[in-house]
Amino acid sequence: MKYVVVTGGGMSGLGKGVTSSSVGVLLQACGLRVTCIKIDPYLNIDAGTMSPFEHGEVFVLQDGGETVMEKERRGAYLGKTVQVVPHVTDEIQDWIQRVAHAPVDGKEGPPDVCVIELGGTVGDIESCPFVEALAELSYRVGDFCLIHVSHVPVLSAVGEQKTKPTQHSVRTLRSLGLAPNILACRSNSPLEGYAREKLARSCHVSSGSVLSLHDVGKNVWRVPILLRDQKAHEAVLRVLNLDVKEPDLKEWTARAELFDALVEPVRIALVGKYMGLTRINKDAYFSVEKALLHASVALRKKLAVDWVPAEDLEDGTAQENPNAYKAAWNKLKGADGILVPGGFGDRGVEGKILAAKHARENRIPYLGICLGMQVAVIEFARSVLLDMQDANSTEFDAETKNPCVVFMPEGSRTHVGGTMRLGSRRTYFHHNDHHDVGCMAARLYGNVSYVDERHRHRYEVNPEMVARFEEAGLWFSGRDESGERMEIVELGEHPFYVGVQFHPEFKSRPGKPSPVFTGLVAAACGQLESVLQQSHGESNGFEKTDGVGKVVEK
């Protein structure tokens, strides 16, 4: 196994993630099998309980697992002093090597290369155990390439690119036992020759190993092309002692050029709760926004996301801040499609219910994810079923007389951490027995019998009320293997009204957009029928797996 490690210095947000993924794209284009690990140096055992305001989006992986050192509690170190070195660092290395060797592409045997992104900033106290573990790993495995991402600013008073921030962060990195092989320098303009030579000399790397990351914000899909043009793959392969073919980025280049050429817009209102008073916390919905982008580019539309704070749609805001209330409703009414993502807690829920109601009554394409599916069910119960005007989720009203959404029976009410239905779970498509309409979700997924998608929730639709909902026209086209857990809901007489309990955004990719996101965007721009016809009898590029990554049908 060969390793590529990406670290960052100076400040956060420089582009470690896009550098890691772009290097992975390049190596895959060279014909290598690549896997990836992201390390976040925080102390939380259960990342699922972290606030998106605090941390940004919590990304759910295939197994849903969250790792913690438990050997001491089991008595493995009985009689010994448990220390960061070697006990914690050994655990980190063992975990990295175990995960790196697991195949993720459905093929037998381990991948060729593992790309590891170390979150945070080098020099921070919390990242020190991970830096030490990676330093030890570099001696243990041998084939180890370190890419350090840093900032090269330009002071307006001077007008020249300043290399000192990079020099200082590399010095910090070296003091911790790691030496970079490649520098990836974030700048507003291409790295000047004098800056490149100065960095090469002062940081002890070749000038060909000093890469320029400029204009990354305009089109991140161009970063693999930018790195290829600077021969980044040759620098990596040289360190890893690999000799493979030149990268083939024809498909990737075509997609990046298409993105730049898009002009016809499609407007999607994203109704969320993790939006601050002074700024929109897009990090909380990062994968949702990217999944919308993947779908819109595939449909040759320029995505325009209107960020709508759910609370601003509520009557209380109309009294307290009428301007915010008016602006929120103007965005909602001007959208081609409406998306309500997941979330926890009762803040903003009534606004999300109003958004679902507006989409249902005005026949606007709607996609609800996790909580977005649950509020669609609650709204339908309140508006359509005459005896359920007080319908609610027990998450928001434990005493509601009409609990449309209830706590999962196997969950713990006293221990919040580690109690979610987390990771990849199977959803089976069900025929609609009440209305003579096809299953929209099944058609989008290519008429397969089931799919595996990732979950992260504690509450679910009350199975005791499903029969009443379906008789009234809201039917559940996807369920788990028991048939008791509702996974997908649809409104048959609506152009596109779909809710999913899972999080399809986590499996969306630039070349393989999520089918339900594709459905929303297609409905919003009038292309739904052509998309459904195209996916008829096909898998729409979506692979059906056995739950652990092995493809069993496509």
C-alpha positions as CSV (number, residue, x, y, z in Angstrom):
1,M,0.0,0.0,0.0
2,K,1.2,3.5,-0.9
3,Y,0.1,6.6,0.9
4,V,-0.4,10.2,-0.1
5,V,-1.0,12.5,2.9
6,V,-2.3,16.1,2.5
7,T,-1.8,18.6,5.4
8,G,-2.5,22.3,5.7
9,G,-0.7,25.1,7.4
10,G,-1.3,28.8,8.3
11,M,-5.1,28.8,8.3
12,S,-8.1,26.6,7.6
13,G,-10.1,26.6,4.3
14,L,-7.1,26.7,2.0
15,G,-8.3,23.7,-0.1
16,K,-6.9,20.5,1.5
17,G,-10.1,18.7,0.5
18,V,-10.1,19.8,-3.1
19,T,-6.4,19.0,-3.3
20,S,-6.9,15.5,-1.8
21,S,-9.8,14.7,-4.1
22,S,-8.0,16.2,-7.2
23,V,-4.9,14.1,-6.5
24,G,-7.2,11.0,-6.2
25,V,-8.8,11.9,-9.6
26,L,-5.4,12.2,-11.2
27,L,-4.1,8.9,-9.8
28,Q,-7.3,7.2,-10.9
29,A,-6.9,8.7,-14.4
30,C,-3.4,7.0,-14.4
31,G,-5.1,3.6,-14.0
32,L,-4.6,3.2,-10.2
33,R,-7.1,2.0,-7.7
34,V,-7.5,4.8,-5.1
35,T,-9.2,5.0,-1.7
36,C,-9.4,8.0,0.6
37,I,-9.4,8.7,4.4
38,K,-10.4,12.0,6.1
39,I,-9.1,12.6,9.6
40,D,-10.7,15.3,11.8
41,P,-8.7,16.0,14.9
42,Y,-11.5,16.6,17.4
43,L,-12.3,14.7,20.6
44,N,-15.9,13.9,20.0
45,I,-16.5,10.1,20.0
46,D,-19.9,10.4,18.2
47,A,-19.6,12.9,15.3
48,G,-23.3,12.5,14.7
49,T,-24.2,14.7,17.7
50,M,-22.1,17.6,16.6
51,S,-23.9,20.8,15.6
52,P,-23.5,21.8,11.9
53,F,-23.2,25.4,13.2
54,E,-20.1,24.3,15.0
55,H,-18.5,21.9,12.6
56,G,-20.3,22.1,9.3
57,E,-21.8,19.0,7.7
58,V,-21.5,15.6,9.3
59,F,-20.7,13.3,6.4
60,V,-22.1,9.8,6.7
61,L,-20.0,6.9,5.4
62,Q,-21.0,3.5,4.2
63,D,-20.6,1.7,7.5
64,G,-21.7,4.5,9.6
65,G,-19.0,3.7,12.1
66,E,-17.2,6.1,14.3
67,T,-13.9,5.0,15.8
68,V,-12.7,5.3,19.4
69,M,-9.9,3.8,21.4
70,E,-11.6,1.3,23.7
71,K,-8.8,-1.1,24.5
72,E,-8.1,0.6,27.9
73,R,-11.7,0.1,29.0
74,R,-11.5,-3.5,28.1
75,G,-8.3,-4.0,30.2
76,A,-5.9,-4.5,27.3
77,Y,-3.4,-2.0,29.0
78,L,-4.0,-3.2,32.5
79,G,-1.1,-2.2,34.7
80,K,0.4,0.1,32.2
81,T,0.3,3.9,31.8
82,V,-1.7,4.6,28.7
83,Q,0.0,7.4,26.8
84,V,-0.4,9.4,23.6
85,V,2.8,7.8,22.4
86,P,2.8,4.9,21.7
87,H,-0.7,3.8,22.5
88,V,-2.9,6.4,20.8
89,T,-0.5,6.8,17.9
90,D,-0.3,3.1,17.4
91,E,-4.1,2.9,17.4
92,I,-4.3,5.6,14.7
93,Q,-1.7,3.9,12.5
94,D,-3.5,0.5,12.8
95,W,-6.8,2.1,12.0
96,I,-5.4,3.9,8.9
97,Q,-3.8,0.7,7.6
98,R,-6.9,-1.4,8.2
99,V,-9.2,1.1,6.4
100,A,-6.7,1.8,3.6
101,H,-6.6,-1.9,2.7
102,A,-10.4,-2.2,2.4
103,P,-11.5,-2.2,-1.3
104,V,-14.1,0.5,-2.1
105,D,-14.6,0.0,-5.9
106,G,-16.2,-3.5,-5.8
107,K,-13.0,-5.2,-6.9
108,E,-11.1,-7.9,-5.0
109,G,-7.9,-7.0,-3.2
110,P,-6.6,-3.8,-1.6
111,P,-6.4,-0.5,-3.5
112,D,-3.1,0.7,-4.9
113,V,-3.0,4.1,-3.2
114,C,-4.6,5.7,-0.1
115,V,-5.0,9.5,0.0
116,I,-5.2,10.8,3.5
117,E,-6.5,14.3,4.3
118,L,-5.5,15.5,7.8
119,G,-8.0,18.1,8.9
120,G,-7.2,21.2,10.9
121,T,-4.0,23.2,10.7
122,V,-0.5,21.8,11.4
123,G,0.8,23.1,14.8
124,D,-2.6,23.0,16.5
125,I,-2.5,21.1,19.8
126,E,-5.4,18.8,18.8
127,S,-3.7,17.6,15.6
128,C,-0.4,16.7,17.3
129,P,-1.2,13.0,18.0
130,F,-2.3,12.5,14.3
131,V,0.8,14.3,13.0
132,E,3.0,12.1,15.2
133,A,1.2,9.0,14.1
134,L,1.6,9.9,10.4
135,A,5.3,10.6,11.0
136,E,5.7,7.1,12.5
137,L,3.7,5.7,9.6
138,S,6.0,7.3,7.1
139,Y,8.9,5.3,8.5
140,R,6.8,2.1,8.8
141,V,5.4,1.9,5.3
142,G,8.2,3.6,3.1
143,D,6.1,4.6,0.1
144,F,4.8,7.8,1.6
145,C,4.2,11.2,-0.2
146,L,3.4,14.3,1.8
147,I,1.6,17.2,0.1
148,H,1.5,20.4,2.2
149,V,-1.2,23.0,1.3
150,S,-0.4,26.6,2.3
151,H,-1.1,30.2,1.5
152,V,0.9,32.6,-0.6
153,P,-0.7,36.0,-0.1
154,V,-0.1,39.3,-1.9
155,L,0.0,42.5,0.2
156,S,-1.5,45.3,-1.7
157,A,1.0,47.8,-0.4
158,V,3.9,45.7,-1.8
159,G,2.3,43.9,-4.7
160,E,4.5,40.8,-4.5
161,Q,3.7,37.2,-3.5
162,K,4.9,36.6,0.0
163,T,6.4,33.2,0.8
164,K,7.0,33.6,4.5
165,P,3.7,32.0,5.7
166,T,4.5,28.9,3.7
167,Q,8.1,28.8,5.0
168,H,6.9,29.1,8.6
169,S,4.2,26.4,8.3
170,V,6.7,24.0,6.7
171,R,9.2,24.7,9.5
172,T,6.4,23.8,12.0
173,L,5.7,20.6,10.0
174,R,9.4,19.6,10.0
175,S,9.6,20.2,13.8
176,L,6.9,17.7,14.2
177,G,8.7,15.0,12.3
178,L,7.2,15.4,8.8
179,A,8.9,16.8,5.7
180,P,6.8,17.7,2.6
181,N,7.6,16.3,-0.8
182,I,5.2,18.6,-2.6
183,L,3.9,22.1,-1.8
184,A,0.5,23.1,-3.1
185,C,0.3,26.9,-2.8
186,R,-3.1,28.7,-2.7
187,S,-2.9,32.1,-4.3
188,N,-5.1,34.6,-6.1
189,S,-2.9,34.4,-9.2
190,P,-0.5,31.9,-10.7
191,L,2.6,31.4,-8.6
192,E,5.5,33.7,-9.9
193,G,8.8,32.1,-10.8
194,Y,10.7,33.9,-8.1
195,A,8.2,32.8,-5.5
196,R,8.4,29.2,-6.7
197,E,12.2,29.2,-6.6
198,K,12.3,30.8,-3.2
199,L,9.9,28.2,-1.8
200,A,11.8,25.3,-3.4
201,R,15.0,26.5,-1.9
202,S,13.8,27.4,1.6
203,C,11.5,24.3,2.0
204,H,13.9,21.7,0.5
205,V,11.7,20.6,-2.4
206,S,12.4,20.7,-6.2
207,S,10.9,23.6,-8.1
208,G,8.8,21.1,-10.1
209,S,7.2,20.0,-6.8
210,V,5.9,23.5,-6.0
211,L,2.4,23.7,-7.3
212,S,0.1,26.7,-7.8
213,L,-3.5,26.5,-6.7
214,H,-5.0,29.6,-8.2
215,D,-8.6,30.5,-9.2
216,V,-9.8,27.4,-7.3
217,G,-13.0,29.1,-6.2
218,K,-14.3,29.7,-9.7
219,N,-14.5,26.1,-10.9
220,V,-13.1,23.5,-8.5
221,W,-13.6,20.8,-11.2
222,R,-10.7,22.4,-13.0
223,V,-8.3,21.6,-10.2
224,P,-7.3,18.1,-11.4
225,I,-6.6,19.7,-14.8
226,L,-4.6,22.5,-13.2
227,L,-2.5,19.9,-11.3
228,R,-2.0,17.7,-14.4
229,D,-0.8,20.7,-16.4
230,Q,1.8,21.3,-13.7
231,K,2.8,17.6,-13.8
232,A,1.7,17.0,-10.2
233,H,1.1,13.3,-10.9
234,E,4.7,12.9,-12.0
235,A,5.9,14.4,-8.7
236,V,3.6,12.1,-6.7
237,L,4.4,8.9,-8.7
238,R,8.1,9.7,-8.5
239,V,8.0,9.7,-4.7
240,L,5.8,6.6,-4.6
241,N,8.1,4.7,-7.0
242,L,5.3,4.1,-9.5
243,D,5.5,4.0,-13.3
244,V,2.1,4.2,-14.9
245,K,0.4,5.7,-17.9
246,E,-0.3,9.4,-18.4
247,P,-3.7,10.5,-16.9
248,D,-6.7,10.4,-19.2
249,L,-8.9,13.4,-18.2
250,K,-10.9,13.7,-21.3
251,E,-14.3,13.1,-19.6
252,W,-13.3,15.3,-16.7
253,T,-12.1,18.1,-18.9
254,A,-15.4,18.0,-20.9
255,R,-17.4,18.3,-17.7
256,A,-15.3,21.2,-16.4
257,E,-15.7,23.0,-19.8
258,L,-19.4,22.3,-19.8
259,F,-19.7,23.9,-16.3
260,D,-18.0,27.1,-17.5
261,A,-20.4,27.3,-20.6
262,L,-23.7,26.9,-18.7
263,V,-26.0,29.9,-19.0
264,E,-29.6,28.8,-18.6
265,P,-30.5,28.9,-14.9
266,V,-32.5,26.6,-12.7
267,R,-33.5,28.0,-9.3
268,I,-33.7,25.8,-6.3
269,A,-34.9,27.1,-2.9
270,L,-33.0,25.4,-0.2
271,V,-35.0,25.8,3.1
272,G,-32.7,25.1,6.0
273,K,-32.3,25.9,9.7
274,Y,-28.5,26.1,10.0
275,M,-28.3,29.7,8.7
276,G,-26.9,32.3,11.0
277,L,-28.1,35.9,11.5
278,T,-25.1,37.4,9.7
279,R,-24.1,34.7,7.3
280,I,-25.4,31.5,5.6
281,N,-23.6,28.4,6.9
282,K,-23.2,26.6,3.6
283,D,-20.9,24.1,5.2
284,A,-23.9,22.6,7.0
285,Y,-25.4,21.7,3.6
286,F,-22.2,21.2,1.6
287,S,-23.1,17.8,0.1
288,V,-26.7,18.8,-0.6
289,E,-25.5,21.8,-2.6
290,K,-22.9,19.7,-4.5
291,A,-25.5,17.0,-5.3
292,L,-27.7,19.8,-6.8
293,L,-24.7,21.0,-8.8
294,H,-23.9,17.5,-10.1
295,A,-27.5,17.0,-11.2
296,S,-27.8,20.5,-12.8
297,V,-24.6,20.1,-14.8
298,A,-25.7,16.7,-16.0
299,L,-28.9,18.4,-17.3
300,R,-26.9,21.3,-18.7
301,K,-28.4,24.0,-16.5
302,K,-26.7,26.6,-14.4
303,L,-27.6,26.1,-10.8
304,A,-28.8,29.0,-8.7
305,V,-29.5,28.2,-5.1
306,D,-31.7,30.5,-3.1
307,W,-30.9,30.0,0.6
308,V,-34.1,30.4,2.7
309,P,-33.9,30.4,6.5
310,A,-36.8,28.2,7.6
311,E,-37.6,30.5,10.5
312,D,-38.1,33.4,8.2
313,L,-41.1,31.7,6.7
314,E,-42.9,31.5,10.0
315,D,-45.6,33.9,11.3
316,G,-43.4,35.0,14.2
317,T,-40.9,36.5,11.8
318,A,-43.7,38.4,10.0
319,Q,-44.3,40.3,13.2
320,E,-40.7,40.6,14.4
321,N,-38.9,41.2,11.0
322,P,-41.3,41.7,8.1
323,N,-38.5,42.4,5.7
324,A,-36.9,39.0,6.3
325,Y,-40.3,37.4,6.1
326,K,-41.1,39.0,2.8
327,A,-37.6,38.2,1.3
328,A,-37.9,34.5,2.4
329,W,-41.3,34.1,0.8
330,N,-40.2,35.9,-2.4
331,K,-37.4,33.4,-2.8
332,L,-39.7,30.5,-2.2
333,K,-42.3,31.7,-4.6
334,G,-39.7,32.5,-7.3
335,A,-38.0,29.0,-7.2
336,D,-38.3,26.4,-9.9
337,G,-38.0,23.7,-7.2
338,I,-37.9,23.4,-3.4
339,L,-35.5,21.3,-1.3
340,V,-35.9,20.8,2.4
341,P,-32.9,19.0,3.9
342,G,-32.4,17.2,7.2
343,G,-31.9,18.6,10.6
344,F,-32.5,18.1,14.3
345,G,-34.5,20.1,16.9
346,D,-37.8,22.0,16.6
347,R,-36.3,25.4,15.6
348,G,-37.5,26.3,12.1
349,V,-39.7,23.2,11.7
350,E,-42.9,25.1,11.2
351,G,-41.2,27.0,8.4
352,K,-40.2,23.8,6.7
353,I,-43.8,22.6,7.0
354,L,-44.9,25.8,5.3
355,A,-42.4,25.2,2.5
356,A,-43.7,21.7,2.0
357,K,-47.3,23.0,2.0
358,H,-46.4,25.7,-0.6
359,A,-44.8,23.1,-2.9
360,R,-47.7,20.7,-2.6
361,E,-50.5,23.2,-3.1
362,N,-48.7,25.0,-6.0
363,R,-47.4,21.9,-7.7
364,I,-43.8,23.0,-7.4
365,P,-41.2,20.2,-7.6
366,Y,-40.3,19.2,-4.1
367,L,-37.6,17.0,-2.5
368,G,-37.5,16.3,1.2
369,I,-34.5,14.7,2.8
370,C,-34.7,13.0,6.2
371,L,-36.6,15.7,8.2
372,G,-37.7,17.1,4.9
373,M,-39.6,13.9,4.3
374,Q,-41.0,13.9,7.8
375,V,-42.4,17.5,7.6
376,A,-44.0,16.6,4.2
377,V,-45.9,13.8,6.0
378,I,-46.8,16.1,8.9
379,E,-48.1,18.8,6.5
380,F,-50.2,16.3,4.5
381,A,-51.8,15.1,7.7
382,R,-52.6,18.6,8.9
383,S,-53.9,19.8,5.6
384,V,-55.6,16.8,4.0
385,L,-56.7,14.5,6.8
386,L,-59.4,16.6,8.4
387,D,-59.1,15.1,11.9
388,M,-55.3,15.6,12.2
389,Q,-54.8,19.4,12.3
390,D,-52.6,18.9,15.3
391,A,-50.4,16.2,13.7
392,N,-46.7,16.4,14.7
393,S,-43.5,14.5,15.4
394,T,-42.9,13.3,18.9
395,E,-39.5,14.9,18.5
396,F,-41.2,18.3,18.6
397,D,-44.3,17.5,20.7
398,A,-44.1,14.5,22.9
399,E,-47.8,14.7,23.8
400,T,-49.3,15.1,20.3
401,K,-52.5,13.2,19.8
402,N,-51.6,12.4,16.2
403,P,-47.9,11.3,16.1
404,C,-47.1,11.1,12.4
405,V,-43.4,10.7,13.2
406,V,-42.2,8.7,16.2
407,F,-39.0,7.7,17.9
408,M,-37.4,4.6,16.5
409,P,-38.3,1.6,18.7
410,E,-34.7,0.4,19.2
411,G,-33.4,3.8,20.0
412,S,-32.4,5.1,23.5
413,R,-34.2,8.1,24.9
414,T,-31.6,8.7,27.6
415,H,-28.3,8.3,25.7
416,V,-28.1,10.6,22.7
417,G,-24.7,9.6,21.5
418,G,-24.4,6.6,19.2
419,T,-28.1,5.9,19.0
420,M,-28.9,6.8,15.4
421,R,-29.8,4.6,12.5
422,L,-26.5,5.3,10.9
423,G,-24.8,4.2,7.7
424,S,-25.8,2.2,4.6
425,R,-29.3,0.6,4.8
426,R,-31.4,-1.2,2.1
427,T,-34.6,0.3,0.6
428,Y,-37.0,-1.9,-1.3
429,F,-39.3,-0.3,-3.9
430,H,-43.1,-1.1,-3.4
431,H,-45.9,-1.0,-5.9
432,N,-48.7,1.5,-5.3
433,D,-51.8,-0.4,-4.5
434,H,-54.1,2.6,-4.1
435,H,-53.4,4.7,-7.2
436,D,-52.6,3.7,-10.8
437,V,-49.3,5.6,-11.1
438,G,-45.8,4.5,-11.4
439,C,-43.2,4.7,-8.7
440,M,-41.2,7.9,-9.5
441,A,-38.3,7.0,-7.3
442,A,-38.0,3.5,-8.7
443,R,-38.0,4.8,-12.3
444,L,-35.3,7.4,-11.4
445,Y,-33.1,4.6,-10.0
446,G,-33.5,2.6,-13.2
447,N,-36.3,0.2,-12.1
448,V,-34.1,-1.8,-9.8
449,S,-35.8,-3.7,-7.0
450,Y,-33.8,-2.1,-4.2
451,V,-31.0,0.4,-3.4
452,D,-28.6,1.0,-0.6
453,E,-28.4,4.5,0.7
454,R,-26.9,6.1,3.8
455,H,-29.0,7.1,6.8
456,R,-28.6,9.3,9.8
457,H,-31.8,9.7,11.9
458,R,-33.6,8.8,15.2
459,Y,-37.2,9.4,14.2
460,E,-39.4,7.7,11.5
461,V,-42.9,7.8,10.0
462,N,-45.4,6.1,12.3
463,P,-46.2,2.8,10.6
464,E,-49.6,2.7,12.3
465,M,-50.7,5.6,10.2
466,V,-49.4,4.5,6.8
467,A,-52.7,2.9,5.6
468,R,-54.6,6.2,6.1
469,F,-52.0,8.2,4.3
470,E,-52.0,5.9,1.3
471,E,-55.7,5.9,1.1
472,A,-55.6,9.7,1.0
473,G,-53.0,9.8,-1.8
474,L,-49.7,10.0,-0.1
475,W,-48.0,6.7,-0.6
476,F,-44.8,5.1,0.5
477,S,-42.9,3.7,-2.5
478,G,-39.8,2.6,-0.5
479,R,-39.6,0.6,2.7
480,D,-36.9,-1.4,4.6
481,E,-36.7,-5.2,4.5
482,S,-39.4,-5.5,7.2
483,G,-41.9,-3.4,5.4
484,E,-42.5,-1.4,8.6
485,R,-40.0,1.4,8.2
486,M,-40.9,4.0,5.6
487,E,-38.0,5.1,3.4
488,I,-39.6,6.9,0.4
489,V,-42.8,8.9,0.2
490,E,-44.5,10.2,-3.0
491,L,-47.5,12.3,-3.9
492,G,-48.8,10.6,-7.1
493,E,-50.9,13.4,-8.6
494,H,-48.1,16.0,-8.3
495,P,-45.4,16.7,-11.0
496,F,-42.6,15.8,-8.5
497,Y,-43.2,15.5,-4.8
498,V,-40.7,13.0,-3.2
499,G,-39.4,12.6,0.3
500,V,-36.6,10.2,1.3
501,Q,-35.6,9.2,4.8
502,F,-32.0,8.5,3.8
503,H,-29.4,11.0,2.6
504,P,-28.8,10.5,-1.1
505,E,-26.4,13.5,-1.3
506,F,-23.6,11.5,0.3
507,K,-23.3,9.2,-2.7
508,S,-23.7,11.8,-5.4
509,R,-20.7,12.3,-7.7
510,P,-19.8,14.7,-10.5
511,G,-20.1,12.0,-13.1
512,K,-22.9,10.1,-11.3
513,P,-25.4,12.4,-9.8
514,S,-27.9,11.1,-7.3
515,P,-31.1,9.9,-9.0
516,V,-33.5,11.8,-6.7
517,F,-31.6,15.0,-7.0
518,T,-31.6,14.5,-10.8
519,G,-35.4,14.1,-10.6
520,L,-35.8,17.3,-8.6
521,V,-33.7,19.4,-11.0
522,A,-35.2,17.7,-14.1
523,A,-38.7,18.5,-12.9
524,A,-37.7,22.0,-12.0
525,C,-36.5,22.7,-15.6
526,G,-39.1,20.7,-17.5
527,Q,-36.9,17.7,-18.4
528,L,-38.4,15.0,-16.0
529,E,-40.1,12.9,-18.7
530,S,-37.0,12.7,-20.8
531,V,-34.9,11.7,-17.8
532,L,-37.5,9.0,-16.8
533,Q,-37.5,7.7,-20.4
534,Q,-33.7,7.6,-20.5
535,S,-33.5,5.7,-17.2
536,H,-36.3,3.2,-18.2
537,G,-34.7,-0.2,-18.2
538,E,-31.4,1.2,-17.1
539,S,-29.8,1.8,-13.7
540,N,-29.2,5.5,-14.5
541,G,-25.6,5.0,-13.6
542,F,-26.5,4.0,-10.1
543,E,-24.9,0.8,-8.9
544,K,-26.8,-1.6,-6.7
545,T,-24.5,-3.2,-4.2
546,D,-24.6,-5.9,-1.5
547,G,-24.2,-3.2,1.2
548,V,-20.4,-3.5,1.6
549,G,-19.4,-2.0,-1.8
550,K,-19.5,-5.1,-4.0
551,V,-21.6,-4.5,-7.2
552,V,-24.2,-7.1,-7.7
553,E,-26.2,-5.4,-10.4
554,K,-25.9,-2.3,-12.5
